[in-house]
Every structure is written in C-alpha cells, then in structure tokens.
Amino acid sequence: MKPPRQGPPGWVVALVAVAVVCLVAAVGGATWLVISDERDTTADPGRTPAASSTPPATTAPATTAPPTTAPPTTAPPAKPGQGSRLTTDDFGWEDWDFQLGESKASARLVGERNLASCAPVDRRGRIAKLGCAYALQWTYRSLGDKLWLTQVVLAFDSDAAATRAAKELRSKPDLLAPPPGSQPKSPYDGWSLSSDATGKLVVVSFGFPSAKVPEKEARRVLGLFNVDHASALLFMDL
C-alpha cells in the first residue's frame, strides 16, 4: 500500500511574498537544451524504446539565473531509510498545482516509475561513470495536454558525485536523453532543464509542447516545474 500523499507544507503561505519574487526571477539555476523530435536512444531494462528519427539538436544552451532557496509548493519527500533507495512513493508527488502571487501553472500526473539504473536517460554512458546509481521518473501533462512534462531525479553515490554531474550537465546537457514514454509520438520539439545538485540528487525536467503552445509559455511552465520540484529537495534531510 502506498503511503498517504502529503500536501504543501504550511510554511509556504507565510513565505509566499518572498518566494514569488525568487521563483519567477530565477528558473532554477538551470541549463536549457533544445531537443528536436528526439527519440529514446538508450535501453530501459525490460522495455524497448522507440527508434530515433532525427539526431539531437546541437543548439547552444542558454544559462538562466542562479538557484534560489525559495520554498517549494511541491511537497518535500520524506527521509529514506539509512542505506535504502528512494522510490517515487517517498516523494508524495501527485498533480502539480503551482500558484505563487500572480504566477500560476499546473499539470496532472499520468505516471511514475522507479528506474533500476540511469541508463534510460544516460545517452552516452557518461552519467553512470559520474556515479549515477538510479533514477526516478514522473510524467505529467499540462496546458490541456498540449505540453508533456517529465520529471527525472538522478540519484548519485555521494554529494560530490552529484555536484560534479550537475556541473557537467550545465556545459553538456546533451548527455541526457528523455526517458521512454516521456515524448509524444508526433514530432514535437522540446527542451530539457537540469538543476544544481541537492545533496546526492539532481533534478532534470523535460518538456515537449505541441505547435499550438507558444514557446514563451512552454518555457515558463517548464521553468517553474523544474525549480519547484528542485526546491522541494532543499528541505529533505538526506
């Protein structure tokens, strides 16, 4: 039986005035990567990913503002047992409903998975070499199902390994590939956004908007989605 899901912590309301300024001004200290109709290029144990139809885009990433410690609206995960692996149940994340001041965004959760390794998102095997032990995946739909969002948490062997990986991902974001099932079958263009390390964890978000969604709006929602979930990890006692 899954443990009961937890809602946003009560102190969020008290800090809302400060948080809205920080969250809107800084999109997670992250790195953007454009993904053009990219298909899964790595094997997920027990599953067969779709074949790639076009190569990954090579456009240069643009770096956003540095990370903040603004309180998240997403509930922070509970502390795992000593030496145990985190699971999606530890996080208690369900539908995402973000509202802070005039900034609003939402998405519905359509699936979650515990990945046995980082292989499904590790395009070249580099992430595993940096110490990535396993990954967790949540898949969402937003903007009337016209924006596909996938949240991936990469778990590393140590804080130092996670910090090294986050730094390398900022300069080489194409090391990551969207996990199986995170992209629509139609040729959507999209982006990935990776956060700074929080303890042994690095949060990566993938977004794929349809042609009907303005690029500015898709980037806004993806940015809030990434920074809100990454900020939740700041309040987890690792």
Residue pairs with C-beta under 8 A, 6 or more apart in sequence:
2 89
3 78
3 89
3 92
4 92
5 75
5 92
5 93
5 94
6 75
6 78
6 92
7 75
8 72
8 73
8 74
8 75
9 71
9 75
9 76
9 235
11 71
12 19
12 71
12 72
12 73
15 70
15 71
16 100
16 101
17 101
18 70
19 70
19 71
19 100
20 100
20 101
20 102
20 103
22 68
22 69
22 70
23 68
23 70
23 100
23 103
23 224
23 227
23 228
23 231
24 100
24 101
24 103
25 65
25 68
26 64
26 65
26 66
26 67
26 68
26 227
27 64
27 65
27 193
27 223
27 224
27 226
27 227
28 64
28 67
28 193
28 195
28 196
28 223
28 226
28 227
28 230
28 231
29 64
29 65
29 66
29 67
29 68
29 195
29 196
30 63
30 64
30 67
30 170
30 193
30 194
30 195
30 196
30 223
30 226
30 227
30 230
31 61
31 62
31 63
31 64
31 169
31 170
31 171
31 173
31 193
31 194
32 61
32 62
32 63
32 64
32 173
32 191
32 192
32 193
32 219
33 57
33 61
33 173
33 174
33 176
33 191
33 192
33 193
34 57
34 59
34 61
34 189
34 190
34 191
35 56
35 57
35 178
35 189
35 190
35 191
35 192
35 206
35 208
36 54
36 56
36 57
36 189
37 53
37 54
37 187
37 188
37 189
38 52
38 54
38 56
38 57
38 177
38 178
38 183
38 190
39 49
39 50
39 51
39 52
39 53
39 54
39 183
40 49
40 50
40 52
40 120
40 177
40 178
40 179
40 180
40 183
41 49
41 52
41 123
41 177
42 49
42 119
42 120
42 121
42 122
42 123
42 177
43 49
43 119
43 120
44 115
44 119
44 120
44 179
44 180
45 116
45 117
45 119
47 180
49 120
49 180
50 180
50 185
53 187
54 187
56 123
56 174
56 177
58 174
61 170
61 173
63 170
64 223
67 195
67 196
67 227
67 230
68 227
68 231
69 231
69 234
70 227
70 231
71 231
71 235
72 228
72 229
72 230
72 231
72 232
72 234
72 235
73 97
73 98
73 99
73 100
73 228
74 93
74 96
74 98
74 228
74 229
74 231
74 232
75 91
75 92
75 93
75 232
76 232
76 233
76 234
76 235
76 236
77 86
77 90
77 91
77 92
77 232
77 233
77 236
78 90
78 92
78 236
79 236
79 237
79 238
80 86
80 90
85 114
85 133
85 134
85 155
86 136
86 153
86 155
87 114
87 136
88 112
88 113
88 114
88 136
88 137
88 138
91 136
91 153
91 232
93 109
93 112
93 138
93 151
93 229
94 109
95 106
95 107
95 108
95 109
96 105
96 106
96 107
96 108
96 109
96 140
96 142
96 225
96 228
97 106
98 104
98 105
98 106
98 224
98 225
98 228
103 224
105 142
105 220
105 221
105 224
105 225
106 142
107 140
107 141
107 142
107 147
107 149
107 221
107 225
108 140
108 141
108 142
109 138
109 139
109 140
110 139
110 140
110 141
111 138
111 139
111 181
112 136
112 137
112 138
112 139
113 136
113 137
113 179
114 134
114 136
114 137
115 121
115 134
115 135
115 136
115 137
115 179
116 134
117 128
117 132
117 133
117 134
117 135
118 127
118 128
118 132
118 133
118 134
118 135
118 154
119 128
120 135
120 137
120 177
120 179
120 180
121 127
121 135
121 152
121 154
121 176
121 177
121 178
121 179
121 204
122 128
122 132
122 175
122 176
122 177
123 174
123 175
123 176
123 177
124 175
126 168
126 172
126 175
127 154
127 165
127 175
127 176
130 156
130 161
130 164
130 165
130 168
131 156
131 157
131 158
131 161
131 162
131 164
131 165
132 154
132 155
132 156
132 161
132 165
133 155
133 156
133 157
134 155
135 152
135 153
135 154
135 155
135 179
136 152
136 153
136 155
137 150
137 151
137 152
137 179
137 182
138 150
138 151
138 152
139 148
139 149
139 150
139 151
139 181
139 182
140 148
140 149
140 150
140 151
140 225
141 147
141 148
141 149
142 148
142 149
142 221
142 225
143 209
143 213
143 217
143 218
143 221
146 209
146 210
146 212
146 213
147 207
147 208
147 209
147 210
147 213
147 218
147 221
147 222
148 182
148 183
148 184
148 188
148 190
148 206
148 207
148 208
148 209
149 205
149 206
149 207
149 221
149 222
149 225
150 178
150 179
150 182
150 205
150 206
150 207
151 203
151 204
151 205
151 225
151 226
151 229
152 179
152 203
152 204
152 205
152 206
153 201
153 202
153 203
153 204
153 233
154 162
154 165
154 201
154 202
154 203
154 204
155 200
155 201
156 162
156 165
156 197
156 200
156 201
156 202
157 200
158 200
159 197
159 199
159 200
159 238
161 200
162 197
162 198
162 199
162 200
162 201
162 202
163 197
165 197
165 202
166 194
166 195
166 196
166 197
166 202
168 175
169 175
169 176
169 194
169 202
169 204
170 194
173 192
173 194
176 192
176 194
176 204
178 190
178 192
178 206
178 208
179 206
182 206
182 208
183 190
183 206
183 208
184 208
184 210
186 210
188 208
188 209
188 210
188 211
189 208
189 209
190 206
190 207
190 208
190 209
191 206
191 207
191 218
191 219
191 222
192 204
192 205
192 206
192 207
193 204
193 205
193 206
193 207
193 222
193 223
193 226
194 202
194 203
194 204
194 205
194 226
195 202
195 203
195 204
195 226
195 227
195 230
196 202
196 230
198 230
198 233
198 234
198 236
199 233
199 236
199 238
200 238
201 233
201 238
203 226
203 229
203 230
203 233
204 226
205 222
205 225
205 226
205 229
207 218
207 219
207 221
207 222
207 225
209 215
209 217
209 218
